[in-house]
């Protein structure tokens, strides 16, 4: 239970709201406020164009206030930044009635209140661009005190709002008192916009596919289960949108993509959240070699669009998104970093190799899972610079076309950056007969206890029977890519509202 008992500061603010009401001032007025200027624009352009800022109307949150008798300075924070305002009692309260200043501005306004001010821009004696206020209006009363950082006599900062759990639970406060956090989400928007621009410039179509699905498919993951009352049927939140997008390729679209909310009923850690954003794109008449070239071009452009350069800092590493990226087969990577050749090894032999590396081997693991665990254990952490890991075992990739020249492998790559997988791509399997066999193998794995095995999707097989052209598909984790480009170690830092346990207070 959340304890809603009011503390002293909250009570004082509510009392101020009541005083304002008694004065005929609405703490939450409904009418439009005609903003025509913003803090960043004023600061950037006033020195060069002083005549352009003689009548400005700005609005924002009051973050500081210094009362000096009949005058006051305050800082207003709007969506673009902060700017100082100067208030003179005799200018905003002409004549004998000084109540608006003496009572309202000095006593009843609080740090955190949202106010609107009219006035003109000038430069103070200390050289700070400021707004000389001629009128002000309370737009929204802040009833909870902001957890603003404090500074001692030596200049040390304390009581900053830095606790991760509090920040994630109250992102609305985090964005107010830690304005640099906004930069992460502005960068995230730029990531999406850059990718979208790349796809649109090639004529690919942005689409939407169902989130509620009768069959969970398109990836190996545990789904969330729900129930549709009207149809009296069990449904799943999508774990991936792949199979629906490929249906659209069958239908005649040459290139389709979607920024999709996906849901996987799995663990939460610094790189996983149960709800995440994935991009998937499918292009007809292409293969995974073409997709590697396209991915390099797309991500180099994205890094430039978001950061202004192709090299970014991620933790202690400098990561270059300059094409081309290194390419290794999975077998080569295991041999290079683990010293083991897995070519031709049986499931029993692979199980022993995994055990020798400290992997906990369980009965539900087939060859594909064993190889995946071996690779993850010995190779992933070494893949710092962007590296394509190619040519996966067929058991790991039930939706992927068999390798054109190497038996037992498929034409798949994953892109690793800073030791983490951020993209996955195939030459798509378009043979309906073989696809049905692959699904049947997944059912066999499910019988062995694999909770992530795919289900049979007969409608998707029927779609392939109407002929899907040769196609390559790519999936990218938008959250992880944003982490890379903003140098964030935790996925929670790039999600506005990450999933958390229920709040318990008191």
N, C-alpha and C positions, 0 to 999 in steps of 0.2 A: 504494500500500500504506500502511496505517496502522501506524506504528511503535508497538508495544506494550511496548517496553522501559520498565521502571519507573524513575522518578527517585527521588531521595533521600527526598522527602516521602512518596511512595507506598510505598516500602519501609518507612519508619518506621511508617506506619499499619497495614501488614500485620503487622509485628512486634507492634504493640499488640494486634491481633486475636488473635495467637497467645498472647500473655500472658493475655488474657482467657479464652481457651479453657482454658489450664492452670489457671486459677482456678475453672473450672467455669461460666464465664459465656458463654452463647451470644450472639454478636454479631448474630445474626439469628433471634431466638426466634420460634416459630410460633404461640404462643397469642394469643387475643384480648386486647386491652388496653381496659379499660372506661372510655373517655373520656366525661366528662359535662359538660365546660365548654370554652369557647373564649375566646381572647384578647380579641376584640372585645366579646363579651358581658360578660365580667368587667369590662373597663374602662368600658363604658357603664352598667352597672347596679349595680356594687358600692357606689358612693357613696350611692345611694338605698336600697339593700337589703343592708346588710352581713351580716345574719343568713343570707342566702341563699347565702353562699359560704364556709361553714365546712368543707365537705368537697368539694374539687374534685379532679378527675382530668383532667389535660390532657396532650397529647402534641404534639411538634413538633420542629423542627430547632434545635439549639443554634447561635446566630449570634454570640454574644459570650460571653466567660468572664473573670471577674476573681477570682483567688484571693487571699485575705487571711488567711493563716494557717489557722485552723480554721473559717473561714467563706468563702463565695464568693457572688458574684452572677453571674447569666448571663441572657441573653435567649433566649427560646424563640419560634420563629416557626411558627405553625400556619396553617391554610388561611384564617384571618380576619385575621391580623396578628401583631404581636409583643407579648410581655409579659415583664416581668422576674420572675426567680425568685430566692429567697434560700435558700442551703443552709448549715446549721450542722452541723459534724461531730458534735457531741455529741448532736444530735437524731436524725440519721439512723443514727448508730452508737452506740447506748446501750451502756454497759459498757466493757470494756477493748479490744474488737476495733474498731479504727478503720480497718481495711484498706479497707473499702468507700469511704471518703472519701479517705484518704491516697493510696491506689494507684489506685483506679478513677476517682473523680471528678476528682482533681487531675492525674493523670498519663496515664491511658489513654483518657479522653474527648477528642475533638477537635471543633473548630468544624465544623459540618456533620453531626455525629452526630444521629440522631433518638432522642430519649429521652422517656419518660413520667414524670410526676411527680404525686405525691399531696400534698395539703396544704390550707392555708387561706389566704384572701386577707386582706391587710392593707395599710396605707399606710405607706410609709417616712417617715423624718424629713424627706426632701426632697419629700414629697407624691406619690410615685409609687406607683400601684397595683401590687402585686406578689403573688406566691404564695410563702408560707412553706412550704418543702418538708419533709415528714415521711418520704417514701420516694421513691426514683427507680428507674428501670429502663432499661437500654439496649435500644432496640427495633431499631435498624439502624445499623451502623457505616458511616461515610462514608469510603471508601478513596481518594478523590481530594480534594485541598484545594480549597475553593471560591475562585473569583477575586473576593474581596470588595474593595471600594474601600478605600483607605487615606487618612488625613488627616495632613497635616504640622502643624508647630507653629503655623503661621499660619492653620490651618483650611482650607487648600486640599485639595480631593479629587484623588487621583491613582490610577492603576491600576484605574479602574472598568471593569466588563465592558460595554464599549460598542461594540466592533467588530461591525458588522452581520453579517458572514459567520459569525463565531463564535457570535453570539447565535442566528442562525437554525438553524445546525447543531446547537447544543446548547440548544434551547429549554427543556429541563428545568433547565439551570443558569440560564438567563436569568430564568425565573420565580422561582427561589429568590433570586438576588442582586439582581434588579431587580423587586421585588414590584409596582411600579406597572404593569408590563406586564400583570399579571392583569386590571387594570381594563378594558383594551381588549377582552379576550375575554369578560369579564362583560357588557360593553356589547354585544358581538356576539350573545351569547345572548339579551339583551333585545330586540335587533332582530328576531330570528327569532320570539321569543315574542309580541311585539307584533303582527307580521303574522299569525301563526297565530291569535291571539285575534280579530283583525278578521275573518278568513275564517270561523272557527268560529261567531262570533256571527251570521253571516248564513246559516249552515247549509251552507256549502260543505264538500266532503269532501276530506280529505287522502288522497292515493293514492301508490302506488309504481309506476314503469314500468321497463322493462328498460334496463340500462346497456350490455349487449352487444347490438348490433343488426346485422341482416343488411344494412340500407341506412342509411347516414348521412344524416339529413335533419333538417329543422326549422330550419336556419340555414345561412348561407354561411360555411363554415370548413373547414379541412383536418383530417381525422380521424386518430386513431391506429388502426393496423391490427393485428389479432391473428388467431390461428388456433385453431379448436376441433378438437381431435384426434379425439374420438369421432365427430363428424359430418363430419369432414374438409372443413371449410368456412371461408372467410374471414369474419371478423366485425370490426365497428368498435366502439370505445368511443364512446358517444353524444356528439354535439356539442350536442344539445338534445333535450328530451322532448316537444316540441310535438305531433308527429303522433300519438303514443300518447295524449296527453291529449284530443285532439280525437276520437279513436276512442271515448273514454268518453262524450263529449257525444253522439255518435251513439247510443251504447248507452242513453241516457236519463238520465244524471246532469245536473242543471242547473248545478252549479258544482263544479269539481274543481281542486285545486292540489297542487303537489309542490315540496319543497325538494330539488333534484337536484344530484348531483355530475356535472358535465359535463367533457369532455376535448377540448382542441383542440391539434393538433400544430403550434403556431405559436410565435412569439417569446416571450421572457420580458423584461419590463421593470417599471417601477414601478407599472403598472396592469394587467399581464397575468401570469397564471400558467397553465401548461398544464392544471392541474386547478383548477376553481373551482366555487363554489356558486351556482346560479341558482334563483330562484323563478319558477315559471310558474303562472298561474291562468287558467282559461277559464270564462266564464259565458254560458249560453244566453240568447237573446232580448235581447242587449245589443249596442251598437255602440261605436265608438271615442270618441264624445263622452261617453257614459256612463262609459267607462273612464277618461277624463281626470278627470272629477269624482271618481270613486272613488279614483284614484291620489292626488289632492290630499288627500282626507280621510284616506287610509291613511297617507301619509307625514307629515302634520302630527301625527297621533296617535303615530306611531312616534317622531318627534323628541321629543315630550313624554314618552313612556314611557321613553326611553333617557336623555335629558339633563335633563328637567324643564322644558324651554322649547322654543319653536318656532324660535328663532334660535340658530344654532350658529356657532362660529368654524372656518373652514377655511383654513389658511395665513394670509394677510393679509386675507382676506375674511370679512365677516359674512354668513352665508347665512340667509335667512328661509324656513322651510318652511310659513309661514302661507298658507293658501289664500285666494284663487285664485292660480295660477301664470300667467305670461305665455304667450300662444299666438301662434306665428308659423308660416306655411307655410315649407317649405324654400326656395321661390322668393323669398319676402319676405326671408328671412334672408340669402340670397346677394346680393340687391339691396341690402339695408341695410348689410351689412358688407363686401361685395366690390365694390359698385358696378356689378354686371353683371346684366342681365336675361336669364335662360336660357330664357324662354318661347319655344317653337317652334323652338329651335335644333336643328340636325342633329347627328349623331354627330361629323362632321368639325369643325363649328363649336365644339362643346363641347370637342373635343380641343385646338383652338387656344386657347380660353379657359383651359383647364387649363395648357397650356404657358406661357401668359403669366403665370400665377401661380406658375410654378416647379415644377409637377407633372411627374414623369417619366411620360410617356404610353407605354403598351405596347400591342401589337396585341390582347391578350386583353381589353382594356377595352371593354365596351359602353357605351351611353348611361348606364345606371344607375351603373356604377362611376365614370365620368367626373364625373357630377354629385355623387356622394358625395365624390370627391377635392376637387372645387371647394369644396363646402360645408365639408369638414374644414379646408381650407387657409385659407379667408377668414372663417369664421363661428364655429367651435366655441369658440375661445379667448375670445370675447366673451360667451359665455353663462354668466355667473357665477351669477346668481339662477336658481332653478328655472324652466325654460322648456320648454314643449312645442313641438317642431318637427314640423309636420303636413304631410300630403299629399305623399307621396313619389312619384317616377316609378315606373311599373308595372314597369320593368326591374329595379328594386332589390328588389322585394317579391313573390316568386313565390307566396306563400301568403296574399296579402291581397286583399280584395274591391276591385274597381274603384270609384273615386270616384263617388258618386251624381250629381254634376253637372259634373265637370271631366274632360274627355277626357285620357287618357294618365297620369292620376294614380291612386293608391290611397289607401284610408282607413287610414293608418298614422300613428302619432306615435312619436317618441323623446323622452325626458325628459333634458335636459342640466342639470347642476349643476356649478358651478365649472369649466366648460369640458370636462366629461367626461359621456359618455352613461351613464346608470345604469338606464334602463328603455326597453323597446321594446314597442309594442302595435299591434294591428290590429283592424279589423272583418274577421273571418276569411272567407276565400274558401270558400264551401260549394257551389259549382257544380262537379260532378265533371268535366264536359266541359271547362270552362275551366281547371280545375286541371291536367288532363292536358296541355293546350296549354302551360301555364306550365312544367311539368316538361320538356316537349320543347324549349322555348326554353333551359332550363338545360343540357340536353344539348348544344345547339348552342354555348353558351358554353364548355362543357368541351372541345369539339372545338377551340375557338380557343385553348385553353391555360389556361383559368380553373380553377385547382386547387380553388377554393372553391365551384364550382357544385354545385347539388344533383343527386342522382340521381333517376331515375324510381322512384316508390313505387306499384306497381300495387295493393297491398293497401289503401293509404290511399285511393286513388281508388275502389276497390270499396266501402270504408266510406262514402265520401261519396255513393255511388250509393244507399245505404240511407237517405239524407237526414239531413243535419246541420242543426239549427235555426240561425237567425241567431245568431251568437256573437261575443263579443269576447274576445280573449286578451291577456295582459300578461306580460312577462318582466322581472325585476329582478335585477341583479347584487348578491348579498348582500355580497360582499367590498367592492365599491366603495361601496355604501351605508354599510357599517360604517366605511370610511375617512372618509367625509364626517362621520359623527356622532361620530367619535373624534378628528378632526383629525390624521389620519395621511396622509403624502404617498406612502407606499409600500405596495403590496398585501401585501408580505412581512410587514409589521407586524401585519396582521389575520389572518394564517394561522398556525396553530400550527407547521406544518411545511412551509414553502414548498419548491418544487422547486429543487435546486441541483446543480451539477456534483459528481462523485465527489470525496471528500476525498483529498488526497495530502499525506502528511507525511513528512519525513525525506529 
